[in-house]
Amino acid sequence: MTRQDMEWVLTLFGTAIGAGILFLPIQAGLGGIWPMIILTLIILPLTYISHRGVTRMVASSEQATDITGVVENDLGRNWGFAISVLYFLSIVTICVGYATGVTNIVSSFLENQMGIDGISRPMLTGILLVGLTGVIVAGENTVLKVTSILVYPLIAILFGLSLYMIPYWNLSVFQQPIEPASLVRNLLLTFPVLVFSMNFSPICSALASSYRGKSATPDEAVKRTDRVVWWNSLILLVFVMFFVFSIVLSQTPQSMVDAKANNVDVLTMISLQSNEPWLRYLIPIVALIAIVTSYFGHFIGTREGLDGMIYRLATWNADKDSKAAFNHRKLRTWTTVCMIAGLWMLAVFNPPILKIIGAMSAPVIALYCYVMPVVLMKRVPRLMIYRSTWGGVVFVFGLITIIGYGVAEYM
């Protein structure tokens, strides 16, 4: 691998590691050890092939552009706009979960570690969202640089916590009997959350566009991006599942039940159980950093997606002069205000984060990453050479992700 390849692997890895990994152990712990083992065996090829499909769509194009530009060139403006909407939906639901998670972490820390009770949730949520969004408005480029720097200490701390928990592992869970009906239900509940935690599709377009601009041919760009996606998928699997197994094996099922009932992440749960003062204060801060950095990136991406959709609709049939005169600054102000208001209203109601991930975020991610590339590889002539049996398998698991969580809740 070249230096550029390694840099992109680290970038993809850093993008994928966020708040999702903090909620996966809760769902995995509720489901038991055997669904975790089964999903660990199948998630690597699914993650690799699905994300490879997104990058191949862009890397194989005749011109260096993003995913929307590729689809517009192949299928027209209407399809390009549809992909923009799909991309927007894949990240806006995540923002709702992160806004709720930030409020719950801070609320739990103030009540349990600082002894401050009776805080108004609407007021606390409003202060946090206005404060965090204010940081973004004050310096978006600075925020992105800081979050990109913070993600690596965060990864180191999470890996260190995984190692720290090894002496507390309870291996008796491997003696649990397998009940087929319960196994299927837990697989359907856990798989969407795992898809969410292993997702790095938002940056795949940028990866492919970068290589397409620097490579001599589309074939060379495809080969190089395939390699980057493979190594990132493998490293991500090892890191995420080691963390999940370490946490699940060291905690009791009741702890996971309590965490889900309180709508908090796994680190906040551990901090409330710990008898060591440094862990009680350090771990919530780590959890807050993880969710805040994820919130920053997804808020910026959501706002840009919303701005783009509104601009496209407003100038759909406009001439060149009208497009040039469009007031982007005013649009940005209104979309920012509307997003804060919408996130505030939803976060105040404290919606269950695991349900948001499993029933809303993961299905849209699956539609964008698992289903869309396979469909387009059958529809677009230049992409037909990338069709494969594995693509059909990924398509099926995409459909399972879309409907699985809802079906499992009625089993």
Secondary structure, 3 states (H helix, E strand, C coil): CCHHHHHHHHHHHHHHCCCHHHHHHHHHHHHCHHHHHHHHHHHHHHHHHHHHHHHHHHHCCCCCCCHHHHHHHHHCHHHHHHHHHHHHHHHHHHHHHHHHHHHHHHHHHHHHHCCCCCCCHHHHHHHHHHHHHHHHHHCHHHHHHHHHHHHHHHHHHHHHHHHHCHHHCCHHHHHCCCCHHHHHHHHHHHHHHHHHHCCCHHHHHHHHHHHHHHCCCHHHHHHHHHHHHHHHHHHHHHHHHHHHHHHHHHCCHHHHHHHHHHCCCHHHHHHHHCCCHHHHHHHHHHHHHHHHHHHHHHHHHHHHHHHHHHHHHHCCCCCHHHHHCCCHHHHHHHHHHHHHHHHHHHHHCCCCHHHHHHHHHHHHHHHHHHHHHHHHHHHCHHHHHHCCHHHHHHHHHHHHHHHHHHHHCCC
